[in-house]
Amino acid sequence: MDIDAEKMELAITNLLDNAVKYTPNGGRIDFSISQEQGLVRMVVQDSGIGIPKDQKNRLFSKFFRADNATAVQTSGTGLGLYMVKKIIDRHGGKIVVDSTEGKGTAFVITIPEISAKKGE
């Protein structure tokens, strides 16, 4: 499977935009990319508002926005993370989220290295 660089850029940009939106001034946002065991691993991590534990299972659902996200940032369609998940899935990859409300969130994306190399 070939990587669609434009779609992958859209997915990463969406995660970074969310990190900026939901991280207060003085917070931290990190992005890293690495290669390990035949996978390309990308991580977007922030020290923002985090995601309520009871809402994590709905995070990638169409039109879903966490309660604390709507309280902080009123604009948004609830389609961004849904779209990100679809893009990653179509590349044969996985996306997982680790988040603690009030402390931050990390999105970890892994895609097969073969897909990434074909898109160069």
C-alpha positions in Angstrom: 0.0 0.0 0.0 1.3 3.4 -0.9 1.2 6.3 1.5 -1.0 9.3 0.6 1.3 12.1 1.7 -1.4 14.7 1.5 -3.8 12.8 3.6 -1.1 11.8 6.1 -0.1 15.5 6.4 -3.8 16.4 7.0 -4.0 13.8 9.8 -0.9 15.1 11.6 -1.8 18.7 11.1 -5.2 18.0 12.7 -3.6 16.5 15.7 -1.2 19.4 16.1 -4.0 21.9 15.6 -5.9 20.2 18.4 -2.9 20.2 20.7 -2.5 24.0 20.1 -6.2 24.6 20.7 -6.4 22.7 23.9 -3.1 23.5 25.5 -3.1 26.6 27.6 -0.4 29.3 27.3 2.9 28.1 28.8 2.0 24.5 28.1 4.1 22.1 26.0 3.5 20.4 22.7 5.9 17.8 21.3 6.0 15.9 17.9 8.3 13.0 17.2 8.8 10.5 14.5 10.8 7.4 14.6 11.3 4.1 13.0 11.2 0.8 14.9 10.5 -2.8 14.1 9.2 -2.2 10.6 7.0 0.6 11.7 7.0 4.4 11.4 5.9 5.8 14.7 4.6 9.4 15.1 3.7 10.9 18.4 1.8 14.2 19.1 1.9 14.9 22.8 0.6 17.9 24.8 0.2 19.2 28.3 -3.3 20.4 27.6 -6.8 19.8 29.0 -6.8 16.0 28.4 -9.8 13.8 27.7 -12.3 12.7 30.4 -11.8 9.0 31.1 -15.5 8.2 30.5 -15.4 9.8 27.0 -12.2 8.2 25.6 -14.1 5.4 23.9 -16.1 7.8 21.8 -13.1 10.0 20.8 -12.9 8.8 17.2 -16.7 8.8 16.6 -18.2 11.1 14.0 -19.4 14.4 15.4 -18.1 13.7 19.0 -16.4 16.4 21.1 -15.5 15.8 24.7 -17.4 17.9 27.3 -14.2 19.8 28.4 -13.3 20.5 24.8 -16.6 22.2 24.1 -16.2 24.3 27.3 -12.7 25.5 26.3 -13.1 25.8 22.5 -16.6 26.4 21.2 -15.8 26.0 17.5 -15.3 22.6 15.9 -17.3 20.0 14.1 -16.3 16.8 15.9 -15.0 15.4 12.6 -11.3 15.9 13.0 -10.3 12.9 15.0 -12.8 10.7 13.1 -11.1 11.7 9.9 -7.6 11.2 11.4 -8.6 7.6 12.4 -10.0 6.8 8.9 -6.8 8.1 7.3 -4.5 6.0 9.6 -6.7 2.9 9.1 -6.5 3.3 5.3 -2.8 3.2 5.6 -2.8 0.0 7.5 -1.9 1.8 10.6 -3.1 2.2 14.2 -3.7 5.2 16.4 -3.9 5.0 20.1 -4.5 7.7 22.7 -3.2 8.1 26.2 -4.8 10.9 28.1 -5.4 12.2 31.6 -7.9 14.9 32.1 -6.2 18.1 33.2 -2.7 16.8 32.4 -2.5 16.2 28.7 -2.8 13.8 25.8 -0.6 11.7 23.6 -1.7 10.4 20.2 0.6 7.6 18.9 0.3 6.6 15.3 2.1 3.6 13.8 2.1 2.7 10.1 3.9 0.0 8.3 7.4 1.2 7.1 6.7 -0.2 3.6 3.8 2.2 3.2 5.9 5.1 4.3 8.8 4.3 1.9 6.6 3.9 -1.1 5.2 7.4 -0.6 8.7 9.1 -0.7 
